Amino acid sequence: MKNTIITIAIVIIVALGIYFIFENSSNKTDLTVNQNPISNNIDVQETVATSSIKNKESEVIGQSVEGRDITAYHFGDGGEEILFVGGIHGGYEWNTALVAYQLADYLKANPSAIPQNIKVTVIPVLNPDGLDKVVGTADRFTASDVSSSQAVQISGRFNANKVDLNRNFDCDWQSTGKWQNTDVSGGSSVFSEPESLAMKNYINTNKPIAVVVWYSAAGGVFASNCHNGVSAETSALTKVYSDASGYPAYNSFDFYAITGDMTNWLAKINVPTISVLLTNHTDTEWTKNLAGIKALLSHYSK
């Protein structure tokens, strides 16, 4: 009988010990979960800042509505910057992001292709929230990641506020713009969206000598202007890229009225800019674009 009581007591003591260990562990876990959002935010900010200092090849220039990074990749050490931009229409024009990534890969593998006086910057995805809707990520992806749903692809044209970013810039801006025959939001005001504001701030700070923006789909090189005519340098860029790539050249985009267009805003502030519209929504036409890029770099070499 005595042995039985001792055995029962030992079992109770062990059980209580296990209970208190489990409770202590649970409390620590709950506390960690509650603190993670704060500590993670701090870690992210510190990582971005450190990364920007240590790695000159990449730079986070802003964040999307949903907090995704907008990243610029830098190549070359020259004092004059040429900027290439893709993905302003997110997942609806996902091939424009892919061709921009192809350019970044090419420049990393072929640094000698960049003239000594030039720095090339590539922003593959200006609308990361829109891209994520369609391919499931705001980072590198392949064509196999793209949703086959046309409705999903169309929804990816806009940012998380359902604003068409290419209607949010300061040239003929209107709160309601047009996309073909469809009304689209241009935002509550000029540069109301964090993505377009990030681009504005980057341009004003870095003052590139030329900008190329990829869109799809029409198959052509289009000059920019905002009621001040096409500048001589923009005309030269249009011809250089068109002649080398084989895309036809156009003095303006006049398929339908455009308000708040990014390239036209760049023209308004006297930055020579061209729009390169890929022929369809699936191909990057890399051979054609590489020829145009090489010709453009040669045009600015000294």
C-alpha positions as CSV (number, residue, x, y, z in Angstrom):
1,M,0.0,0.0,0.0
2,K,2.8,2.4,0.9
3,N,4.6,1.7,-2.3
4,T,1.4,2.4,-4.3
5,I,1.0,5.8,-2.6
6,I,4.6,6.7,-3.3
7,T,4.2,5.7,-6.9
8,I,1.0,7.8,-7.3
9,A,2.8,10.8,-5.7
10,I,5.7,10.5,-8.1
11,V,3.3,10.4,-11.1
12,I,1.5,13.5,-9.8
13,I,4.8,15.4,-9.3
14,V,6.0,14.5,-12.8
15,A,2.7,15.5,-14.4
16,L,2.7,18.8,-12.6
17,G,6.3,19.4,-13.7
18,I,5.4,18.7,-17.4
19,Y,2.4,21.0,-17.1
20,F,4.4,24.0,-15.8
21,I,7.1,23.5,-18.4
22,F,4.4,23.4,-21.1
23,E,2.7,26.6,-19.8
24,N,6.0,28.5,-19.5
25,S,6.9,27.5,-23.1
26,S,3.4,28.5,-24.4
27,N,3.7,31.9,-22.7
28,K,7.0,32.6,-24.3
29,T,5.7,31.5,-27.7
30,D,2.7,33.9,-27.3
31,L,4.9,36.7,-26.3
32,T,7.2,36.1,-29.3
33,V,4.3,36.1,-31.7
34,N,3.0,39.4,-30.3
35,Q,6.4,41.1,-30.6
36,N,7.2,39.8,-34.1
37,P,5.4,42.5,-36.1
38,I,7.4,45.2,-34.4
39,S,10.8,43.5,-34.4
40,N,10.3,42.3,-38.0
41,N,9.6,45.8,-39.2
42,I,12.8,47.1,-37.5
43,D,14.8,44.2,-39.0
44,V,13.4,44.9,-42.5
45,Q,14.2,48.6,-42.3
46,E,17.8,47.9,-41.1
47,T,18.3,45.2,-43.7
48,V,17.2,47.5,-46.5
49,A,19.5,50.3,-45.3
50,T,22.5,48.0,-44.9
51,S,21.8,46.4,-48.2
52,S,21.7,49.8,-50.0
53,I,25.1,50.7,-48.6
54,K,26.9,47.5,-49.1
55,N,25.4,46.5,-52.4
56,K,25.6,49.3,-55.0
57,E,24.0,47.1,-57.6
58,S,20.5,47.4,-56.1
59,E,18.4,50.0,-54.3
60,V,14.9,50.0,-52.9
61,I,13.4,53.2,-54.2
62,G,10.0,52.9,-52.5
63,Q,7.2,50.5,-51.6
64,S,3.8,49.6,-53.0
65,V,0.4,50.1,-51.4
66,E,0.8,46.7,-49.9
67,G,4.3,47.2,-48.7
68,R,6.2,45.4,-51.5
69,D,9.6,46.8,-52.5
70,I,10.2,48.6,-55.7
71,T,13.8,47.8,-56.6
72,A,16.2,49.5,-58.9
73,Y,19.3,47.7,-60.2
74,H,22.4,49.7,-61.1
75,F,25.1,48.8,-63.6
76,G,28.2,50.8,-64.6
77,D,29.9,53.6,-62.8
78,G,29.5,56.5,-65.3
79,G,28.2,59.9,-64.3
80,E,25.2,59.9,-66.8
81,E,22.3,57.6,-66.1
82,I,20.0,55.9,-68.5
83,L,16.8,54.4,-66.9
84,F,14.8,51.4,-68.1
85,V,11.4,50.7,-66.5
86,G,9.1,47.7,-66.8
87,G,5.9,46.5,-65.1
88,I,4.0,49.7,-64.6
89,H,0.9,47.7,-65.5
90,G,1.9,44.8,-63.2
91,G,0.6,41.4,-64.1
92,Y,-1.4,42.6,-67.1
93,E,1.8,43.4,-68.9
94,W,4.0,40.8,-67.2
95,N,6.2,40.4,-70.2
96,T,7.5,44.0,-69.7
97,A,8.9,43.0,-66.3
98,L,10.5,39.9,-67.9
99,V,12.3,41.9,-70.6
100,A,13.6,44.3,-67.9
101,Y,14.9,41.3,-65.9
102,Q,16.6,40.0,-69.1
103,L,18.3,43.4,-69.5
104,A,19.5,43.3,-65.9
105,D,20.9,39.7,-66.4
106,Y,22.6,40.8,-69.6
107,L,24.3,43.8,-68.1
108,K,25.5,41.8,-65.1
109,A,27.0,39.2,-67.4
110,N,28.4,41.8,-69.9
111,P,29.6,44.8,-67.9
112,S,31.8,45.9,-70.9
113,A,28.6,46.6,-72.9
114,I,28.1,49.7,-70.8
115,P,30.1,52.8,-71.9
116,Q,32.5,54.2,-69.3
117,N,30.5,57.5,-69.0
118,I,27.2,55.7,-68.4
119,K,25.3,54.1,-65.5
120,V,22.3,52.0,-66.5
121,T,19.5,51.6,-64.0
122,V,16.7,49.0,-64.5
123,I,13.5,49.0,-62.5
124,P,11.8,45.8,-63.6
125,V,8.6,46.1,-61.6
126,L,7.0,49.5,-60.8
127,N,3.7,47.9,-59.9
128,P,4.6,44.9,-57.6
129,D,1.1,44.5,-56.2
130,G,-0.3,44.2,-59.6
131,L,2.3,41.7,-60.7
132,D,1.7,39.6,-57.5
133,K,-2.0,39.3,-58.3
134,V,-1.1,37.5,-61.6
135,V,2.1,35.5,-61.0
136,G,2.0,35.0,-57.2
137,T,5.2,37.0,-56.5
138,A,6.6,40.5,-56.9
139,D,10.1,39.1,-57.6
140,R,11.6,37.0,-60.3
141,F,9.1,34.7,-62.1
142,T,8.7,32.7,-65.3
143,A,5.9,32.6,-67.8
144,S,4.7,29.3,-66.3
145,D,3.7,31.3,-63.1
146,V,1.2,33.5,-65.0
147,S,-2.4,33.0,-64.2
148,S,-4.4,31.8,-67.2
149,S,-7.5,33.8,-66.1
150,Q,-8.0,36.9,-68.2
151,A,-10.0,38.5,-65.4
152,V,-7.1,38.0,-63.0
153,Q,-4.6,39.4,-65.6
154,I,-6.8,42.5,-66.1
155,S,-7.0,43.1,-62.4
156,G,-3.2,43.0,-62.2
157,R,-3.0,46.1,-64.4
158,F,-3.9,48.2,-61.4
159,N,-2.2,48.7,-58.0
160,A,-3.8,47.6,-54.7
161,N,-5.9,50.9,-54.7
162,K,-7.3,49.9,-58.1
163,V,-5.5,52.9,-59.7
164,D,-3.9,52.7,-63.1
165,L,-0.5,54.0,-62.3
166,N,0.0,55.2,-65.9
167,R,-2.8,57.6,-65.3
168,N,-1.4,59.1,-62.1
169,F,1.4,61.3,-63.4
170,D,1.5,65.1,-64.0
171,C,0.5,65.5,-67.6
172,D,-3.1,66.2,-68.3
173,W,-4.0,64.3,-65.1
174,Q,-7.6,63.5,-64.4
175,S,-9.1,61.4,-61.6
176,T,-10.9,59.3,-64.2
177,G,-8.8,58.3,-67.2
178,K,-9.3,56.0,-70.2
179,W,-7.9,52.6,-71.0
180,Q,-9.2,51.9,-74.5
181,N,-13.0,52.2,-74.1
182,T,-12.9,51.7,-70.3
183,D,-12.9,54.2,-67.5
184,V,-10.1,53.7,-65.1
185,S,-9.0,55.5,-61.9
186,G,-6.2,58.0,-62.1
187,G,-6.0,58.3,-58.4
188,S,-7.3,61.0,-56.0
189,S,-4.6,63.5,-57.2
190,V,-1.4,63.6,-59.1
191,F,1.2,61.3,-57.6
192,S,-1.4,60.1,-55.0
193,E,0.0,56.5,-55.3
194,P,3.2,55.4,-53.5
195,E,4.5,53.7,-56.7
196,S,4.2,56.8,-58.9
197,L,5.5,59.0,-56.1
198,A,8.6,56.7,-55.8
199,M,9.3,57.2,-59.5
200,K,8.9,60.9,-59.2
201,N,11.3,61.1,-56.3
202,Y,13.8,58.9,-58.0
203,I,13.7,61.0,-61.2
204,N,14.0,64.2,-59.3
205,T,17.0,62.9,-57.3
206,N,18.9,61.1,-60.0
207,K,18.1,63.1,-63.1
208,P,18.6,60.5,-65.8
209,I,19.6,61.7,-69.3
210,A,17.2,59.3,-71.0
211,V,14.4,56.9,-70.0
212,V,12.9,53.9,-71.8
213,V,9.6,52.5,-70.5
214,W,8.3,49.1,-71.7
215,Y,4.6,48.5,-72.3
216,S,2.5,46.0,-74.2
217,A,1.0,45.5,-76.7
218,A,1.2,47.4,-80.0
219,G,4.6,46.8,-81.4
220,G,6.3,50.2,-81.7
221,V,8.6,52.9,-80.3
222,F,6.6,56.0,-79.3
223,A,8.0,59.5,-78.6
224,S,6.8,61.4,-75.6
225,N,5.6,65.0,-75.2
226,C,3.2,67.0,-73.0
227,H,2.0,69.9,-75.2
228,N,5.5,71.1,-75.7
229,G,6.3,69.1,-78.8
230,V,8.7,66.2,-79.2
231,S,12.2,67.3,-78.2
232,A,15.1,66.8,-80.6
233,E,16.7,64.3,-78.3
234,T,13.5,62.3,-77.8
235,S,13.2,62.2,-81.6
236,A,16.7,61.0,-81.9
237,L,16.1,58.3,-79.2
238,T,13.0,57.1,-81.0
239,K,14.8,56.8,-84.3
240,V,17.9,55.1,-82.8
241,Y,15.8,52.4,-81.0
242,S,13.4,51.9,-83.9
243,D,16.1,51.6,-86.5
244,A,18.1,49.0,-84.5
245,S,15.1,47.0,-83.2
246,G,12.9,47.0,-86.2
247,Y,9.9,48.3,-84.3
248,P,8.1,51.1,-86.2
249,A,8.5,54.6,-84.9
250,Y,5.7,57.0,-83.9
251,N,5.8,60.6,-82.9
252,S,2.9,60.1,-80.4
253,F,0.5,57.5,-79.0
254,D,-2.8,58.5,-80.5
255,F,-4.8,55.3,-80.5
256,Y,-7.0,56.9,-77.7
257,A,-6.7,59.8,-75.4
258,I,-4.2,59.3,-72.5
259,T,-4.2,61.3,-69.3
260,G,-1.6,61.2,-66.5
261,D,0.9,59.2,-68.6
262,M,4.4,58.7,-67.1
263,T,6.4,59.2,-70.2
264,N,4.6,62.4,-71.1
265,W,5.2,63.7,-67.6
266,L,8.9,63.0,-68.1
267,A,8.8,65.0,-71.4
268,K,7.1,67.8,-69.5
269,I,10.1,68.0,-67.1
270,N,12.5,67.8,-70.1
271,V,13.7,64.2,-69.7
272,P,14.0,62.5,-73.1
273,T,11.8,59.5,-72.9
274,I,10.5,56.8,-75.2
275,S,7.8,54.1,-74.8
276,V,8.6,50.7,-76.3
277,L,5.5,48.7,-76.8
278,L,6.0,45.0,-77.2
279,T,4.0,43.4,-79.9
280,N,1.9,41.1,-77.7
281,H,1.3,40.3,-74.0
282,T,3.5,37.2,-73.8
283,D,6.8,37.7,-75.7
284,T,9.8,39.7,-74.6
285,E,11.2,40.0,-78.1
286,W,14.6,40.1,-76.5
287,T,16.6,40.0,-79.7
288,K,14.9,43.1,-81.0
289,N,15.1,44.9,-77.7
290,L,18.7,44.1,-77.1
291,A,19.5,45.6,-80.5
292,G,17.7,48.7,-79.5
293,I,19.4,48.9,-76.2
294,K,22.9,48.5,-77.7
295,A,22.2,51.2,-80.2
296,L,20.9,53.5,-77.4
297,L,24.1,52.9,-75.3
298,S,26.2,53.6,-78.3
299,H,24.3,56.8,-79.0
300,Y,25.3,58.1,-75.5
301,S,28.8,56.8,-75.4
302,K,31.6,59.3,-75.3
